[in-house]
Amino acid sequence: MTVEYITLQNSGDKMPLIGFGCWKVDPKDAPETIFNAIKVGYRLIDSASNYKNEVAIGKGINMAINDGLLKREDIFVTTKLWSTYHKKEHVCLALEQQLKQLGLDYVDMFLVHFPLPLKYVPIEQKYPPGWYQPGDDKD
């Protein structure tokens, strides 16, 4: 598998254009699945805490590293911040926990999984005044 990369403007890091997504990867199968994905040439692994398989995903990544298939710096690992951790004081704690689960010292990209926090906020406060009028959602 030939991997093409793009260069990220702000950091200069190279990110593979195609990656292996880990949503719905069964934790029982994940170490072998990830190991084999890396073996055939995937160099971007896309994970998230909400997938509930990051421990197993990390095992697969570390199996590949320990087996000599690649070095840590040769794989681009992405994970995501879940919506219950959007408060400023929770972001670093969530990332630290995810790094521990993955068994990695760092991730290459940490994304907001879903841009809306799971705590209720009245719609009048969430959007600019006039954007939403009560009754707009009725037929």
Secondary structure, DSSP 8 states (H G I E B T S, - for coil): ----EEE-TTT--EEESS-EE-TT--TTTHHHHHHHHHHHT--EEE--GGGT-HHHHHHHHHHHHHTTS--GGGSEEEEEE-GGG-SHHHHHHHHHHHHHHHT-S--SEEEESSSS-SS---HHHHS-TTS--TTTT--
